[in-house]
Structure formats: C-alpha cells, structure tokens
C-alpha cells in the first residue's frame, strides 16, 4: 500500500508508511511529498518538550528510508504546540 501511495502524485502525504531495510522495519508517522519528487520524513511526538531520545527515532527511520531508496529531503521530529 505504501508503494502504491508513493507513485500516486495526487497523494500529498502518507501516514504510517511502512519500510524495511537491512533487517529493520519502520513506520514513518508522516511522509510528506515535495514538488521536486523528494520527501520530508516527520516523526510525530506527543509531547511539548524536545527530548534527546527523539532524534535517534528520526535517524533510524531516515536510515531505513534512504536504504530502501526513498529520496528523503529532510527528517525531523514534530512536537505539540500548547
């Protein structure tokens, strides 16, 4: 389903996109399509505070997506704004 959504240019974002690379499976919270054919990888956190542990979460997903051939423009965590 992820691949089908990725090839459809009418889909602006994919939620819970699934990828496997190097024996690691991930689900990207949000994969946002950019006009240049690249993607932004957004790791959503249910907190209002930045925590050091959030960056490795995004980094592992970035590693898997890049390894799976996804052209990731940038990866970053998204926090709640209270």
OpenMM code with the backbone's topology and positions (N, CA, C; nanometers):
from openmm import Vec3, app, unit

residues = "UNK UNK UNK UNK UNK UNK UNK UNK UNK UNK UNK UNK UNK UNK UNK UNK UNK UNK UNK UNK UNK UNK UNK UNK UNK UNK UNK UNK UNK UNK UNK UNK UNK UNK UNK UNK UNK UNK UNK UNK UNK UNK UNK UNK UNK UNK UNK UNK UNK UNK UNK UNK UNK UNK UNK UNK UNK UNK UNK UNK UNK UNK UNK UNK UNK UNK UNK UNK UNK UNK UNK UNK UNK UNK UNK UNK UNK UNK UNK UNK UNK UNK".split()
positions = [
    Vec3(0.0828, -0.1188, 0.0000),
    Vec3(0.0000, 0.0000, 0.0000),
    Vec3(0.0879, 0.1261, 0.0000),
    Vec3(0.2007, 0.1198, 0.0725),
    Vec3(0.2908, 0.2349, 0.0750),
    Vec3(0.3417, 0.2666, -0.0649),
    Vec3(0.3860, 0.1652, -0.1363),
    Vec3(0.4384, 0.1883, -0.2722),
    Vec3(0.3316, 0.2444, -0.3649),
    Vec3(0.2099, 0.1940, -0.3535),
    Vec3(0.1008, 0.2459, -0.4355),
    Vec3(0.0767, 0.3939, -0.4069),
    Vec3(0.0802, 0.4309, -0.2817),
    Vec3(0.0596, 0.5709, -0.2445),
    Vec3(0.1753, 0.6582, -0.2916),
    Vec3(0.2960, 0.6063, -0.2870),
    Vec3(0.4129, 0.6857, -0.3270),
    Vec3(0.4144, 0.7183, -0.4751),
    Vec3(0.3618, 0.6291, -0.5579),
    Vec3(0.3641, 0.6553, -0.7023),
    Vec3(0.2454, 0.7384, -0.7495),
    Vec3(0.1497, 0.7641, -0.6633),
    Vec3(0.0333, 0.8452, -0.6989),
    Vec3(0.0620, 0.9919, -0.6644),
    Vec3(0.0876, 1.0749, -0.7660),
    Vec3(0.1234, 1.2152, -0.7399),
    Vec3(0.0110, 1.2971, -0.6778),
    Vec3(-0.1092, 1.2455, -0.6745),
    Vec3(-0.2227, 1.3168, -0.6153),
    Vec3(-0.2296, 1.3016, -0.4637),
    Vec3(-0.1469, 1.2152, -0.4075),
    Vec3(-0.1450, 1.1942, -0.2630),
    Vec3(-0.0346, 1.2813, -0.2042),
    Vec3(-0.0711, 1.3851, -0.1265),
    Vec3(0.0289, 1.4791, -0.0758),
    Vec3(0.1096, 1.4292, 0.0436),
    Vec3(0.0544, 1.3334, 0.1184),
    Vec3(0.1241, 1.2811, 0.2356),
    Vec3(0.0759, 1.1395, 0.2631),
    Vec3(0.1656, 1.0606, 0.3199),
    Vec3(0.1331, 0.9228, 0.3558),
    Vec3(0.1534, 0.9094, 0.5061),
    Vec3(0.0558, 0.8536, 0.5728),
    Vec3(0.0625, 0.8334, 0.7169),
    Vec3(0.0901, 0.6867, 0.7464),
    Vec3(0.1856, 0.6614, 0.8346),
    Vec3(0.2243, 0.5258, 0.8735),
    Vec3(0.2773, 0.4456, 0.7543),
    Vec3(0.3560, 0.5095, 0.6689),
    Vec3(0.4196, 0.4406, 0.5562),
    Vec3(0.5179, 0.3367, 0.6104),
    Vec3(0.5174, 0.2165, 0.5535),
    Vec3(0.5989, 0.1065, 0.6047),
    Vec3(0.7170, 0.0783, 0.5127),
    Vec3(0.8351, 0.0586, 0.5755),
    Vec3(0.9570, 0.0301, 0.5006),
    Vec3(1.0412, -0.0706, 0.5770),
    Vec3(1.1204, -0.1480, 0.5017),
    Vec3(1.2161, -0.2412, 0.5595),
    Vec3(1.3477, -0.2261, 0.4860),
    Vec3(1.4563, -0.2218, 0.5622),
    Vec3(1.5902, -0.2177, 0.5046),
    Vec3(1.6882, -0.2702, 0.6080),
    Vec3(1.7820, -0.3509, 0.5628),
    Vec3(1.8893, -0.4007, 0.6488),
    Vec3(1.8342, -0.4698, 0.7742),
    Vec3(1.7229, -0.5399, 0.7581),
    Vec3(1.6627, -0.6126, 0.8687),
    Vec3(1.5858, -0.5271, 0.9679),
    Vec3(1.5666, -0.3991, 0.9350),
    Vec3(1.4957, -0.3070, 1.0243),
    Vec3(1.3653, -0.2650, 0.9590),
    Vec3(1.2553, -0.2755, 1.0333),
    Vec3(1.1239, -0.2338, 0.9839),
    Vec3(1.0795, -0.1094, 1.0593),
    Vec3(1.0289, -0.0117, 0.9838),
    Vec3(0.9793, 0.1114, 1.0459),
    Vec3(0.8470, 0.1517, 0.9821),
    Vec3(0.7746, 0.2349, 1.0547),
    Vec3(0.6557, 0.3019, 1.0034),
    Vec3(0.6770, 0.4508, 1.0253),
    Vec3(0.6828, 0.5234, 0.9159),
    Vec3(0.7021, 0.6680, 0.9234),
    Vec3(0.5693, 0.7333, 0.9598),
    Vec3(0.5698, 0.8178, 1.0611),
    Vec3(0.4455, 0.8839, 1.1018),
    Vec3(0.3863, 0.9627, 0.9859),
    Vec3(0.4663, 1.0506, 0.9268),
    Vec3(0.4205, 1.1280, 0.8110),
    Vec3(0.5327, 1.1325, 0.7087),
    Vec3(0.4996, 1.0994, 0.5868),
    Vec3(0.5903, 1.1120, 0.4740),
    Vec3(0.5261, 1.2140, 0.3807),
    Vec3(0.5804, 1.3343, 0.3786),
    Vec3(0.5202, 1.4447, 0.3034),
    Vec3(0.5873, 1.4587, 0.1670),
    Vec3(0.5056, 1.4545, 0.0624),
    Vec3(0.5560, 1.4664, -0.0744),
    Vec3(0.5931, 1.6120, -0.1043),
    Vec3(0.7100, 1.6313, -0.1618),
    Vec3(0.7530, 1.7631, -0.2046),
    Vec3(0.7404, 1.7745, -0.3565),
    Vec3(0.7326, 1.8955, -0.4080),
    Vec3(0.7130, 1.9157, -0.5522),
    Vec3(0.8315, 1.8687, -0.6352),
    Vec3(0.9497, 1.8610, -0.5768),
    Vec3(1.0687, 1.8205, -0.6511),
    Vec3(1.0889, 1.6687, -0.6543),
    Vec3(0.9897, 1.5930, -0.6076),
    Vec3(0.9989, 1.4474, -0.6091),
    Vec3(1.0613, 1.3874, -0.4845),
    Vec3(1.1050, 1.4736, -0.3941),
    Vec3(1.1626, 1.4260, -0.2685),
    Vec3(1.0538, 1.4191, -0.1618),
    Vec3(1.0937, 1.3705, -0.0436),
    Vec3(1.0001, 1.3527, 0.0670),
    Vec3(1.0568, 1.4112, 0.1949),
    Vec3(0.9723, 1.4666, 0.2792),
    Vec3(1.0083, 1.5033, 0.4155),
    Vec3(0.9557, 1.3947, 0.5077),
    Vec3(1.0404, 1.3515, 0.5986),
    Vec3(1.0069, 1.2481, 0.6955),
    Vec3(0.9807, 1.3162, 0.8287),
    Vec3(0.8587, 1.3032, 0.8795),
    Vec3(0.8195, 1.3717, 1.0025),
    Vec3(0.7854, 1.2682, 1.1089),
    Vec3(0.8574, 1.2731, 1.2194),
    Vec3(0.8354, 1.1843, 1.3332),
    Vec3(0.7552, 1.2621, 1.4367),
    Vec3(0.6287, 1.2270, 1.4542),
    Vec3(0.5388, 1.2997, 1.5430),
    Vec3(0.5578, 1.2518, 1.6870),
    Vec3(0.5731, 1.3475, 1.7784),
    Vec3(0.5892, 1.3176, 1.9201),
    Vec3(0.4746, 1.3800, 1.9982),
    Vec3(0.4204, 1.3055, 2.0924),
    Vec3(0.3070, 1.3549, 2.1714),
    Vec3(0.3563, 1.4228, 2.2981),
    Vec3(0.4383, 1.5233, 2.2788),
    Vec3(0.4937, 1.5992, 2.3896),
    Vec3(0.5176, 1.7429, 2.3433),
    Vec3(0.5300, 1.8322, 2.4384),
    Vec3(0.5595, 1.9712, 2.4042),
    Vec3(0.7069, 2.0029, 2.4269),
    Vec3(0.7828, 1.9053, 2.4751),
    Vec3(0.9234, 1.9278, 2.5065),
    Vec3(1.0150, 1.8491, 2.4134),
    Vec3(1.1227, 1.9116, 2.3742),
    Vec3(1.2247, 1.8449, 2.2945),
    Vec3(1.3048, 1.7551, 2.3871),
    Vec3(1.3233, 1.6296, 2.3443),
    Vec3(1.3997, 1.5337, 2.4243),
    Vec3(1.5058, 1.4695, 2.3358),
    Vec3(1.6219, 1.4427, 2.3946),
    Vec3(1.7328, 1.3843, 2.3192),
    Vec3(1.6959, 1.2516, 2.2539),
    Vec3(1.6093, 1.1750, 2.3152),
    Vec3(1.5729, 1.0430, 2.2630),
    Vec3(1.4951, 1.0524, 2.1316),
    Vec3(1.4377, 1.1649, 2.1003),
    Vec3(1.3587, 1.1797, 1.9774),
    Vec3(1.4447, 1.1790, 1.8514),
    Vec3(1.5641, 1.2303, 1.8592),
    Vec3(1.6487, 1.2363, 1.7398),
    Vec3(1.6895, 1.0986, 1.6887),
    Vec3(1.7286, 1.0041, 1.7745),
    Vec3(1.7587, 0.8704, 1.7229),
    Vec3(1.6380, 0.8036, 1.6566),
    Vec3(1.5179, 0.8296, 1.7053),
    Vec3(1.3969, 0.7747, 1.6413),
    Vec3(1.3908, 0.8195, 1.4955),
    Vec3(1.4079, 0.9480, 1.4729),
    Vec3(1.4037, 1.0022, 1.3369),
    Vec3(1.5224, 0.9515, 1.2557),
    Vec3(1.6381, 0.9379, 1.3195),
    Vec3(1.7585, 0.8929, 1.2484),
    Vec3(1.7445, 0.7495, 1.1977),
    Vec3(1.6886, 0.6613, 1.2788),
    Vec3(1.6689, 0.5219, 1.2361),
    Vec3(1.5731, 0.5173, 1.1177),
    Vec3(1.4660, 0.5928, 1.1251),
    Vec3(1.3714, 0.5959, 1.0137),
    Vec3(1.4382, 0.6510, 0.8878),
    Vec3(1.5169, 0.7559, 0.9027),
    Vec3(1.5897, 0.8135, 0.7891),
    Vec3(1.6811, 0.7086, 0.7255),
    Vec3(1.7554, 0.6360, 0.8072),
    Vec3(1.8454, 0.5313, 0.7589),
    Vec3(1.7694, 0.4264, 0.6775),
    Vec3(1.6580, 0.3806, 0.7307),
    Vec3(1.5793, 0.2772, 0.6636),
    Vec3(1.5206, 0.3293, 0.5324),
    Vec3(1.4635, 0.4481, 0.5351),
    Vec3(1.4030, 0.5024, 0.4134),
    Vec3(1.5075, 0.5266, 0.3051),
    Vec3(1.6214, 0.5855, 0.3417),
    Vec3(1.7276, 0.6083, 0.2434),
    Vec3(1.7760, 0.4753, 0.1866),
    Vec3(1.7948, 0.3766, 0.2732),
    Vec3(1.8387, 0.2450, 0.2289),
    Vec3(1.7384, 0.1777, 0.1371),
    Vec3(1.6102, 0.2063, 0.1591),
    Vec3(1.5037, 0.1487, 0.0761),
    Vec3(1.4853, 0.2262, -0.0548),
    Vec3(1.5645, 0.3320, -0.0731),
    Vec3(1.5600, 0.4057, -0.1995),
    Vec3(1.4718, 0.5285, -0.2010),
    Vec3(1.4237, 0.5705, -0.0858),
    Vec3(1.3391, 0.6891, -0.0789),
    Vec3(1.4290, 0.8132, -0.0773),
    Vec3(1.3970, 0.9098, -0.1617),
    Vec3(1.4737, 1.0338, -0.1693),
    Vec3(1.4233, 1.1301, -0.0614),
    Vec3(1.4831, 1.1190, 0.0580),
    Vec3(1.4411, 1.2000, 0.1731),
    Vec3(1.5129, 1.3342, 0.1682),
    Vec3(1.4362, 1.4419, 0.1673),
    Vec3(1.4925, 1.5771, 0.1691),
    Vec3(1.5418, 1.6113, 0.3086),
    Vec3(1.4549, 1.5908, 0.4092),
    Vec3(1.4944, 1.6123, 0.5480),
    Vec3(1.4069, 1.5281, 0.6392),
    Vec3(1.4595, 1.5019, 0.7579),
    Vec3(1.3867, 1.4259, 0.8603),
    Vec3(1.3902, 1.5059, 0.9889),
    Vec3(1.2761, 1.5129, 1.0548),
    Vec3(1.2713, 1.5903, 1.1790),
    Vec3(1.1524, 1.5492, 1.2643),
    Vec3(1.1649, 1.5704, 1.3972),
    Vec3(1.0514, 1.5441, 1.4858),
    Vec3(0.9547, 1.6618, 1.4850),
    Vec3(0.8282, 1.6333, 1.5090),
    Vec3(0.7237, 1.7362, 1.5202),
    Vec3(0.6674, 1.7251, 1.6618),
    Vec3(0.6540, 1.8392, 1.7275),
    Vec3(0.6050, 1.8443, 1.8644),
    Vec3(0.4723, 1.9153, 1.8723),
    Vec3(0.4007, 1.8906, 1.9804),
    Vec3(0.2746, 1.9613, 2.0062),
    Vec3(0.3033, 2.1053, 2.0484),
    Vec3(0.2190, 2.1943, 2.0072),
    Vec3(0.2294, 2.3338, 2.0479),
    Vec3(0.1166, 2.3606, 2.1456),
    Vec3(0.1527, 2.3787, 2.2737),
    Vec3(0.0462, 2.4016, 2.3722),
    Vec3(0.0131, 2.5490, 2.3802),
] * unit.nanometer
topology = app.Topology()
chain = topology.addChain("A")
for resn in residues:
    res = topology.addResidue(resn, chain)
    for name in ("N", "CA", "C"):
        topology.addAtom(name, app.Element.getBySymbol(name[0]), res)
